[in-house]
């Protein structure tokens, strides 16, 4: 992702050696994204990703890192954090919390077809079940509480129509969260950011899920809604793509059928997923941080998705 904190060859080489990952042969900053500093690190033993965390702290990070290790041990294809001789998987570089994970094989599928959406739906359900017995807990730090705190900060940057939509949708989501149906939704660890660029494929075969640093305990339905809002829409218009959505939902439910409360609230959670990313993109766009290679995402994309989800509510087939 964007490089906020430069890392030297010497620093990276020492860390890779301490982790028993071999001799560093190449180090390259990764473009894209806006949260952390990421490098591809090549050694004579393999390919790795070196991450310095710019917002998450040493107290928050064990939840994410041990979740990845837990899922990897359950057979979910996720990056597995490397440990030093003392068994520590959280390290420090330039005062920043740091982790090193194996680099997954394959490549992102940025123009997914129904077969790719089905693969994501099936793996997402498997991941939810695999994480059900994870013994650490941390809320989704970009959930409703963060939305309520952040909307007043971004409102001054919006025009009247945008501000009205943002405020009315936030009020609606607070209303939904206080309802009995929402309280009945099953919860557990969720990825919360499983976009097209966070999944790897080899052809049509899914080879890995990564970037778990927005994960937290939330409703599984919200996690599914985030995926539907990225994998199963037309990027140019934000409109729903019925064939891809049906493939994802059918595959998900082949592993974990949706409960009645989930079926009832899927339209509301699709709106919630769009709202979450509209808010975060507004925040990053209007209140940016300095970083080499930083490219903020266009916030109007999720404004379009939210409007589409509000005007044409999604209907599950019987």
N, C-alpha and C positions, 0 to 999 in steps of 0.2 A: 504494500500500500504506500501511501505517501511517506517520504522520508522526513521526519521531524528531527530525529536525533542521529547525526552521522556516527557510523561505526568504522573504525579503521581495520585494515587487513590484520594487523597485529592483535587487536582486541578479539576479533572473531576467531583467529587462529588459536589463541590461548583457550578460549571457551570451548571450541570444538575438541581440543586436546583433552581438557579437563573432563569432558563428557565421554571420552573414549570413542569419538566419532571419526577419528583419523586426522590426516594432515590437510589443512585448507588449501584448495587449489584455485578457487574463484569465489568472489563475493560481488553480488549485483543487487542494487536497490530495486524494489518492485514498484512500478507505477500503478496508479489507480487506488481507490479507496481514500478514506479521510480520517481513520481512527488511530492506527498504530504505525510504527516504523517497521517495515518488513524487508528482509533481504533473502535472496536465494544464496545458499552457501553450498558449494561443491567441495567434497573432500575425496581422498583416494579410496574411501570406503562407501560413499554414497552421496545422495542429494538430500538437502535439508532446507528448512525455512527457519530463519532466525527472526524473532519478533521482539521488539521493545515496546512496552505498553505505555501509551501516552496519557491515558485517562484512568484506567483501572489501576488500583494500588495493590501492594503486597498482601493486604488482608482480603481483598475481593478475589484475587486470581486463583487461589487453590480450588474454588468451586469449578471454574472452567477447565483447568488443567486435569484435575482428577476425574471430572465428568468425561473428558475425552479418553482418558486411560480406562475408565470403567466401560465405556461403550466399545472401545477397541477390544477389550478382553471378552466382550459379549459377541464379537464377530461383526460389529458394525465398522465399515471401512472409513475410519476417521484417523487423523494424525495422532501419533502416540508420543507424548512428551518424553524427551530424553532425560535420564537421571545421572547425577554424578556418583562418585564412589560412596557418598553418604546417603544416597537414595533421594536427594532433593531434585525436584523437577521445576522449581521456580528459582531463577538465578538473577543476577544484577549486572547491568552494563551501563556505564555513564549515569549512575544513580537510578536508572529506570529498571523496573521489573522486566525480566527477560525469560523467554522460553525458546527451546529448539525442538522442532518436530521433524519427522520424516516427510519428505515431499511426495505427495501422491502422484500416481501415474495417470495418464490420460490428459484430456483437455476439456475446457468448458464448452458446453453446447449453447451458444447464444441465440440460435434460431431453432428452438425445440419443436419437435413434432409430437404427436400423440404418444408414440412409443417411449420417448424420453420422459414425458409427464407421468406416464404410468410407472416407470422405474423410480422416479422421485416419490410418488405417492406410496408405493410399496415400502421403500426404504424408510420414509418418514414414519410410517406406522410401526415398522420394526424398531426404529430408534426410540419411539415413545415407550414401547413395551420394554425394551432393554433398559431404559433409564428409570423404570418404575421403582426399582429397589435401590436406587442411588441414595447414599446415606448423608449427603450434604444438601443444604438448602440455602437458596439465595433468591430474592425476588427478581423478576424481570426489571432491570434498572431503567429500561426505556418503556415502562408500562404506564398505566393511567396516572399514577402520582407524578411521573416526569412530564406527561402531557399537560397536566394542570399547572405545573410550575413553569413550563417553557412557553406555553401559548401567550401569556402576557408579555414575554420578552420579544416575541417575533411580531406581534400585532402591529406595532408602529411602522413596520416595513411593508404592510399590505394595503391594497386599495380597499374600498368600502365593500365590494362584493366578496372579495377573498376573506376579509375579516369577519363578515357576517357568516359565511360558510364555516369558517374555522370555529367560531364561537358556538354556533348552533350544533355542529357535530360533536364538539367536546361535551356540551350539555347532554346530548343524546347518549353518548357513551357512559357518562356518569350515571345516567338514569338506568341504562342496561346493567351496569355493574352492581347496582343496588337491588336488582330483581332476583326472585327465587330461581328462575330458570338459569341465570348466570351462575348462581351459587351451586347449582347441581352439576355444572360442567366438570368433567374429570381433569385433573391437573398433574403435572410432573415436570421434569426438566424439558425445556424446549430449545430449539436452535434460535428461533425468532428472527433469522436473517438469511434463510435458505434460498437465496436468489440464484439466478442462472450462473453467475460467476463464482458461486461457492460450491458447485458440484462438478465432479470430473467424470468424463465418459471415455470409453474406448469403443468407438462405433456407437451401437445402441446400448452397450453394457455400462451400467453405472459402476465406477471404480472408486469413488470416494466423496465424502462430504467434509468440508473444512470451514474455518473461520467461525469458531464457536464463541467468540468473545462478546456477543450480545445475548448469550444463553442465560436462562434463569428459569425459575419455577413459575409457570403460567398455565393457562388452559391449553390443552392439546389442539383445541379447535382454532385458537388464535394462530398457532404455528401452521396449521393447514391453510388457514386463510391467507397468511403471508405468502405461502407458496403459490396458491391459486392466483393471487394478485400479481405475481411476476411471471410464472411459467405459462399461465393460461389466459393471457390477455394479448391484444395487439398493442405493441409498444408505441406505435405512432398515434393511436387514438385513445388508448386506455380502455377500449371496449373488450367485453367478455368474448373468449374463444370457446364455444360450446364443446367442440370435439375434444380439445385438449383437457378441458375441465372434467368432462365425463370420464376420460381415461385416468386422470389422476385420482378422482374420487372413487371410481370402481376399484382401482388397485389398492388404494388406502384401505377401503372397507373390506377387501378380501383378506386383510390381515387383522384389522380392528374395526368392526362395524361401528358407525356413529350411533350414539345413544339418542333418545328422543329430544332431550334438551339441546343437544348439539345440532340436530337437524333443524330445530326451531330457530336457533340463534346464528346459524351460518351466515345469513345475509347481514346481520348486525356485525359479526366478526370480520366479514370482508370489508365493511366500512371502517371498522377499527384498525385493521391492518393498513388500509390506505391512509387513514389519519395519522397513524404513528410515523409513517415514512414521509408524509408531507411535512409534518412538524419538524422532524430531524433534518430534512433537507433545507427547509427554510432557515433553521438555526445555523447550519453549516454554511449556507450561501450568504446570509446577511451578517453573520458574526464569525467570519473565518479565522482560523489560526494560521500562523506562518509555517510553511513547510515547503521543502524542495519537492517538485513534481506534484503538488497538490492540485487536484482538479475537482472542485465541488460538483455534485450531481445537480441536475436541473430540478428544482422543486415543483415546477408546473406539471411535471409528469404525474406525480401522485395527486395533485389537485384534479387532473382530468380523471384519474382512476376513481377518486372519491366521488366526483360528480356522477360518473357512470354507475357506480355501485349504488348511489342514492336514488338516482332516477330510474334505474332498471334493476330492482332487487333480484338477486339470484334465487332460482327455485330448484330445489332438489327433486329429482324424479322419485316417484313413489317406490 
